[in-house]
Amino acid sequence: MKIKWLGHACFLITSESGTRIITDPFASDKNLSYAEVSHEADIVTVSHDHFDHNHVAPIKGHPSIIKTAGDRKIKDIGIRTISTWHDESGGKERGPNLVFCFNVDGINVCHLGDLGHRLNKSELDRLGKVDVLLIPIGGVFTIDASSASHLCDDIKPSIVIPMHYKTSQCQWLKYGVDDFVRGRQNYKEIKSGEIELKAGALPSEMEVIILNYAC
């Protein structure tokens, strides 16, 4: 399985058989200046209907678009969803958020979307075992770097990949990746923006992997 960061909360996840998932594609503008995502995909997931997470129109390949709760299997990918909130007020401020859990080549990948609160025990139980956690850390309209760190301790994945954080292409978020890894020893940066993972070869202790932006 390969995971490539396309900016913001958008990733291209590719299974060994070639099935392609794109998560939370965004509409580019002056405040979100990553290149528009127009890759081919078999599956596109949308955690919530905001412009920086639901811009599916440019995606090529006639993908299955998933933006509602329910468990599914599409091609070789098992998908579970957990209904959560975009804020700490039960959705009263910004509405719902979907968390997506993918089983790809025997690896459990969890994309938290724009999660706005810490997960309770029932929600954590629903997640099950998470090998790779894609977690927002930016702190505007979602959890911040500190809350994200606590949530990583709750979930205990093998690999944490931060997303939805402040960069030169996205200045309006409050926290950057440096805020998240400050004080940590076990992290590394992947300059290519893409990582390849295999079941049975994941780190035994939680490791943060920073993917550089690669359009």
C-alpha positions as CSV (number, residue, x, y, z in Angstrom):
1,M,0.0,0.0,0.0
2,K,1.1,3.5,-0.8
3,I,0.0,6.8,0.8
4,K,0.7,10.1,-0.8
5,W,-0.3,13.5,0.7
6,L,-1.9,15.8,-1.8
7,G,-2.3,18.7,0.6
8,H,-4.7,19.7,3.5
9,A,-6.7,16.5,4.4
10,C,-6.4,14.9,1.0
11,F,-4.5,11.7,0.4
12,L,-4.1,9.2,-2.4
13,I,-4.1,5.7,-1.0
14,T,-3.2,3.0,-3.5
15,S,-3.5,-0.8,-2.8
16,E,-1.1,-3.4,-4.1
17,S,-3.8,-4.3,-6.7
18,G,-4.0,-0.7,-7.9
19,T,-7.3,0.4,-6.2
20,R,-7.1,4.1,-5.6
21,I,-8.8,6.0,-2.7
22,I,-8.8,9.8,-2.5
23,T,-9.8,11.4,0.8
24,D,-11.4,14.8,1.2
25,P,-10.5,16.6,-2.0
26,F,-10.5,20.4,-1.7
27,A,-11.3,23.3,-3.9
28,S,-8.2,25.5,-4.3
29,D,-8.4,29.3,-3.7
30,K,-6.2,32.1,-2.5
31,N,-6.4,30.8,1.1
32,L,-5.8,27.1,0.1
33,S,-3.3,27.2,-2.7
34,Y,-2.4,23.5,-3.0
35,A,-2.8,22.3,-6.6
36,E,-6.3,21.2,-7.4
37,V,-6.7,17.4,-7.1
38,S,-7.7,15.8,-10.4
39,H,-6.1,12.4,-10.1
40,E,-8.0,9.2,-11.1
41,A,-9.6,7.3,-8.3
42,D,-11.9,4.3,-7.7
43,I,-13.1,5.6,-4.4
44,V,-13.5,9.2,-3.0
45,T,-14.5,9.8,0.6
46,V,-15.9,13.1,1.9
47,S,-15.9,13.6,5.6
48,H,-18.2,16.7,5.5
49,D,-19.7,19.1,3.0
50,H,-17.2,22.1,3.2
51,F,-15.4,23.3,0.1
52,D,-12.0,22.3,1.4
53,H,-13.1,18.6,1.8
54,N,-15.8,17.9,-0.8
55,H,-14.5,19.0,-4.2
56,V,-15.1,15.8,-6.0
57,A,-15.9,17.2,-9.5
58,P,-12.3,17.2,-10.9
59,I,-11.6,13.6,-9.9
60,K,-11.2,11.4,-12.9
61,G,-12.2,7.7,-13.3
62,H,-15.9,7.7,-12.3
63,P,-15.2,6.8,-8.7
64,S,-17.6,5.6,-6.0
65,I,-18.2,8.7,-3.8
66,I,-18.8,8.0,-0.2
67,K,-20.2,10.8,2.0
68,T,-22.7,8.9,4.2
69,A,-22.4,6.5,7.1
70,G,-22.4,2.8,6.6
71,D,-20.0,-0.1,6.1
72,R,-19.0,-1.2,2.6
73,K,-16.6,-3.2,0.5
74,I,-15.5,-1.7,-2.8
75,K,-13.2,-3.8,-4.9
76,D,-10.5,-5.0,-2.4
77,I,-11.1,-2.2,0.1
78,G,-13.1,-2.7,3.3
79,I,-14.6,0.6,4.5
80,R,-16.2,1.5,7.9
81,T,-17.5,4.9,8.9
82,I,-18.0,6.4,12.4
83,S,-20.3,9.4,12.7
84,T,-18.7,12.1,14.8
85,W,-18.9,15.9,15.1
86,H,-17.1,18.9,13.5
87,D,-17.0,20.7,16.9
88,E,-17.2,20.1,20.6
89,S,-20.9,21.0,20.8
90,G,-22.5,17.9,19.2
91,G,-22.6,19.5,15.8
92,K,-24.4,22.7,16.9
93,E,-21.5,24.9,15.5
94,R,-20.3,23.1,12.4
95,G,-22.4,20.0,11.9
96,P,-21.4,16.3,11.5
97,N,-18.1,14.7,10.5
98,L,-17.4,11.2,9.2
99,V,-14.4,9.2,10.2
100,F,-13.3,6.6,7.6
101,C,-11.5,3.4,8.4
102,F,-10.1,1.5,5.4
103,N,-8.6,-2.0,5.4
104,V,-6.0,-1.9,2.6
105,D,-3.8,-4.9,2.0
106,G,-4.3,-6.0,5.7
107,I,-3.4,-2.5,7.1
108,N,-6.1,-0.5,8.9
109,V,-5.9,3.1,7.9
110,C,-8.1,5.7,9.7
111,H,-8.8,9.2,8.3
112,L,-10.4,11.4,11.0
113,G,-11.7,14.1,8.6
114,D,-12.3,17.4,10.4
115,L,-12.8,15.9,13.8
116,G,-13.6,18.6,16.3
117,H,-13.6,16.7,19.6
118,R,-11.9,13.9,21.6
119,L,-13.4,10.5,20.9
120,N,-15.4,8.7,23.7
121,K,-15.0,5.1,24.5
122,S,-17.8,4.0,22.3
123,E,-16.3,5.8,19.3
124,L,-12.8,4.4,20.1
125,D,-14.3,0.9,20.2
126,R,-15.9,1.4,16.9
127,L,-12.5,2.4,15.4
128,G,-11.0,-0.9,16.4
129,K,-7.4,-1.5,15.8
130,V,-5.8,1.4,13.8
131,D,-2.4,0.8,12.2
132,V,-2.1,4.2,10.4
133,L,-3.8,7.3,11.7
134,L,-4.4,10.4,9.5
135,I,-5.1,13.1,12.0
136,P,-5.9,16.8,11.8
137,I,-3.7,19.1,14.0
138,G,-4.3,22.6,12.7
139,G,-6.6,23.9,15.4
140,V,-9.1,25.9,13.4
141,F,-12.4,24.2,12.9
142,T,-10.8,21.0,14.1
143,I,-8.7,19.6,17.0
144,D,-5.4,21.3,17.6
145,A,-1.9,19.9,18.0
146,S,-2.3,19.2,21.7
147,S,-5.7,17.5,21.4
148,A,-4.3,15.5,18.5
149,S,-1.5,14.2,20.6
150,H,-3.9,13.1,23.4
151,L,-6.0,11.3,20.8
152,C,-3.0,9.5,19.4
153,D,-2.4,8.2,22.9
154,D,-6.0,7.0,23.0
155,I,-5.9,5.3,19.6
156,K,-2.4,3.9,19.8
157,P,-1.6,3.5,16.1
158,S,1.7,2.3,14.8
159,I,2.0,5.2,12.4
160,V,0.6,8.8,12.7
161,I,0.5,11.0,9.7
162,P,-0.5,14.6,10.5
163,M,-2.8,16.6,8.1
164,H,-4.9,19.7,7.9
165,Y,-2.2,22.0,9.4
166,K,-0.6,25.4,8.7
167,T,1.7,25.6,5.7
168,S,2.7,28.2,3.2
169,Q,-0.2,27.0,1.1
170,C,-2.7,27.2,4.0
171,Q,-1.9,30.1,6.3
172,W,-5.2,30.4,8.1
173,L,-4.7,27.3,10.3
174,K,-3.2,28.0,13.7
175,Y,-0.8,25.1,14.2
176,G,1.9,23.6,12.0
177,V,3.6,20.2,12.1
178,D,6.4,21.6,14.2
179,D,3.9,22.2,17.0
180,F,2.8,18.6,16.8
181,V,6.2,17.0,16.9
182,R,7.8,19.4,19.5
183,G,9.2,17.2,22.3
184,R,8.8,14.0,20.3
185,Q,11.8,11.8,19.5
186,N,10.2,9.2,17.3
187,Y,9.3,11.0,14.0
188,K,10.7,11.3,10.5
189,E,10.1,13.4,7.4
190,I,9.6,11.8,4.0
191,K,10.7,14.3,1.4
192,S,9.0,12.5,-1.5
193,G,5.5,13.0,0.0
194,E,4.7,9.3,-0.4
195,I,5.3,6.3,1.8
196,E,4.9,2.6,1.0
197,L,3.8,0.3,3.8
198,K,3.4,-3.5,4.2
199,A,1.4,-5.5,6.8
200,G,3.8,-7.1,9.3
201,A,6.4,-4.5,8.7
202,L,5.0,-1.6,10.7
203,P,6.9,0.0,13.7
204,S,6.3,-1.6,17.1
205,E,6.2,1.8,18.8
206,M,4.2,4.8,17.5
207,E,6.0,6.8,14.9
208,V,5.0,10.1,13.4
209,I,5.7,10.4,9.7
210,I,5.6,13.8,8.1
211,L,4.8,13.7,4.4
212,N,6.0,16.7,2.3
213,Y,3.5,18.2,0.0
214,A,3.6,16.6,-3.4
215,C,1.0,17.6,-6.0
